[in-house]
Amino acid sequence: MVSRWTKWTRRAALAVVALVLLVGSWRLALAELISSRIAEIREKGYPVTLVELNRWYPHVAPLDNGAPLLDEAFSCYSQKPAQTGEPRDDPFPDASRLGPAPDPRSQTIACSPDSNNDDALALLQQASNAARWRFPIDLRTLSILPYPHLGNLIRAAHLLEADAANHAAHAEAQPAIASVQSLFGLSHSLDKEPLVRSHLARLECQRIALNSLQNLLNGTGLTEKQLDTLADALGRAEDQRGLARAFIGQRCIGIYSFEMLERMMDPVTLPAARSYPFGKRFLVNLDVLVSSPGCLGNLFGLLQCDELEYLRLMDRCVRAAQMDFPERIDATQALRESLDRQNEFHTFSMGWMRGMNGPRVILKDAALAARLREARLAVAVERYRLAHNELPHSLRELGSARTDAVPADPFNGRPLQYTRLANGYVIRSVCQNIANKDDGTGLREAAFMVER
């Protein structure tokens, strides 16, 4: 006759076996879903590993690469004053940290007490005319340390900003325009670099360029040829697909990070007591597994569920960044609501998504696009002023100013707002209304004012 203890022992053993089979099947199903999602990303031609990401960042032949010239220019000035516009150098920067730059007219930047920056400026202007760039970074290895070239680019941008302001103050329009062109060239050097932190540095360079352009237009009138030069630079500056490229690269880093976490938390390969005999190692690893919520959660597939949620949200970020304006703005608001609804079971995806702050980055990118379009419209207004010796009363009068249709506001698809002032004019985007509800995105800067 079988004892009661034996019955319960058998039942417990069967329950354990059933649980192991259930958990194993659940983990296999999750692994299959993750593999399927990653395969879909690859089918679209996008990278999913750091090695693929490094190949996706186009290599440039040494003779065609403008990056070495920029590095040479960086080395020409040794004093590198801290600027509030320098982006954070963590993998998931917060766009709100890119604050306004100091007034360039009050800046004094020098290489050393006995030298000036003429050599650095000449090299920067030469490098900014290059057709292609690739900085010497290896994306095959995840770096949590700052990439030096990003900080150097921001410092170089402030140097060019000060140079443009100095020339504008002395009514030297042509050299000021050359510095503004070089500022846009600096931003182009990051066009293909597939990282969010690089995209934020690119936006910062463009923001500085637009501030310099606004300062120039406030100070002096320009010839038609000079206005054509600026219009050409502004036309090349807007890259509506650059942010999607940055999100795609950032997704590779997220996938790699989840792989590292899974290896660290895998109950079969826990590093604890690896040098012990098998029996003792098993007991030590079992103790670590039971006492660690992360390892225990990974055992039941919570980490894989978290990775699936991360892939889903990053896919939405990429798709939103690939949309045209203003649909991109609506998708961003919906994405923000989804992030707010994330629960505590998605610990890592929630932390990384909120750290990267994709919706805010998208809005900051849209605000910069709005300001680029405002600047293009300002150039058209200046053409009208040059032809008629007065400002237009409305945008309908720009037909004779050799300009295309009035640029659409990225935030609502309607024409940008033009208002005459007592002495000048201002061009606005409706993103000013969003700024009142969402301080910290930099949207308050999205207006272009010329008081002359």
Buried (B, 14 or more C-beta within 10 A) or exposed (E): EEEEEEEEEEEEEEEEEEEEEEEEEBBEEBBEBBEEBBEEBEEEEBBBBBBBBBEBBEEBEEEEBBBBBBBBBBEBBEEBEEBEBBBBBBBBBBBBBBEEBBEBEEBEBBBEEEBEBEBBBEBBBBBBEBEBBBBEBEBEEEEEEBBBBBBBBBBBBBBBBBBBBBBBBEEBBEBBBBBBBBBBBBBBBBBBBBBBBBBBBBBBBBBBBBBBBBBBBEBBEBEEEBBBBBBEBBEEBBBBEBBBBBBBBBBBBBBBBBEEBBEBBBBEEBEBBEEEEEEEBEEBBEEBBEEBEBBBBBBBBBBBBBBBBBBEBBBBBBBBBBBEBBEBBEBBEEBBEBBEEBEEEBBBBBEBBBEBBBBBBBBBBBBBBBBBBBBBBBBBBBBBBBEEEEBBEEBEBBEEBBBEEBBBBBBBEEBBBBEEEEEBBBBBBBBBEBBEEBEBBBBBBBBBBBEB
